[in-house]
């Protein structure tokens, strides 16, 4: 058995077909369409979605693929509740807060008004309950009816050698405990009426403009009643400093205290948090798009490629009066990459295994489309060989390396290294693990069900560009982050997509090899996803010898 697992881990690239390289011009042409004003920013549940879905299906049909959704359809329904907070009063311990400036709020509760009346504010540090790591920030303090105030990221994100949080989590690599989604969920589980995270750019991985980009809008999957706070959001850093000072506390000192295992929640004395905000609620059924090519000899085994088609739709006008946030790179470019792989696969000799091309909805709202799929899979997760995801690719030309998100997770990394070597490139582990990107893209929905995954995401660090090296790569990254989720994430004729096309080729090569072989990628023994996958080992056919 050990020998079998060792063989299964080896990257096999010799069997992969060698189609023509992905065309940068073709990627650009697809992005130009998807990011055009006609698609309205591709928000779920809007006319822009209808146009997007129709266009994507037309592309798959033209390429010769088959419908890959349930019951022979092209799509999988994703029932959504869409909410938008309106203008209203927000006060914290007697101080009027300006929404968008001092605080950013939204709700996923389908209510007419989001009302919180003088709820006590309680600082819960990083808000982590991790018994397997010997860490509990809550110490049995009752949060029922209160507002939980969190720090972003993990307890050891800023830890020094003197802090006993040091090394408890991922050091500078964010774990799921550092994600805002976990913190909102944990607050709801503990009965809090609201959850607020203190924003700081290094800990969050993005600036305040990214926080406020949804403009009070939020989405959730329509589901049976589940714990949800009435209001969730972020406190701008300087506003948080003033809030703590008004309660006689120093935020910097409290940050340091939160890095110790003996930390206990601290009440922020005063009249509490109050908000009275109108909520517009609409219900819509969004859709994942699924296409397939049936495998020749092992059709029940599936290699899945993924990207998300959705973006942020329309928002407040920018300085130039633009309202549409077109999501050209995030993730029309990834979507174009999946389409390129699908077209190449359709032209190639049918593979042994089935190949599924998934374009998800609702990624920007919390991985809602991929999570809906993973909870209701069309293809069993036990026999899904791998999920290969494209989400933001660099647009600055050829690079000497490819950035790996989630270094040390599974054996797909070895396949990536071999594919990169064939391009005379190397693999560079993500330079910004504190951004928690491994938990912020659609592959995560499949990973937590045990499917081995590989994510290419260009905001994980500065690429080593052929023209200008990592200095030029950092300049590209800094420039892109200023447009992340903004109106300026737009298609440009000035893009140099040769590097992006090479990255798509890497994913295609790995995917084609898996589809034409019998190997099963493996999670590393220390990965948090290994146990889930190992529980379904009996459902997978052994690799052919």
Secondary structure, 3 states (H helix, E strand, C coil): CHHHHHHHHCCCCCCCCCCCCCCHHHHHHHHHHHCCHHHCCCCCCCHHHHHHHHHHHHHHHHHCCEECCHHHCCEEEEEEEEEEEEEEEEEECCEECCECCCEEEECCCCCCEEEEEEEEEEECCCCCEEHHHCEECCCCCCCCCCEEEEECCCCCCCCCCCCCCCCCCCCCCCCHHHCHHHHHHHHHHCCCCEEEEECCHHHHCCCHHHHHCCCCEEEEECCCCCCCCCEEEEECHHHHHHHHHHCCCCHHHHHHHCCCCCCCCEEEEEEEEEEEEEEEEEEEEEEEEEEEECCCCEEEEEEEEEEECCCCCECCCCCCCCCECCCHHHHHHHHHHHHHHHHHHHHCCCCCEEEEEEEECCHHHCCHHHHHHHHCCCCCHHHEEEEEEECCCCCECCECEEEECCCCCECHHHHHHHHHHHCCCEEEECCCHHHCHHHCCCHHHHHCCCCCEEEECHHHCCCCECCCHHHHHHHHHHHHHCCCCCCCCCCCCCCECHHHHHHHHHHHHHHHHHHCCCCCCCECCCCCCHHHHHCCHHHCCCCCC
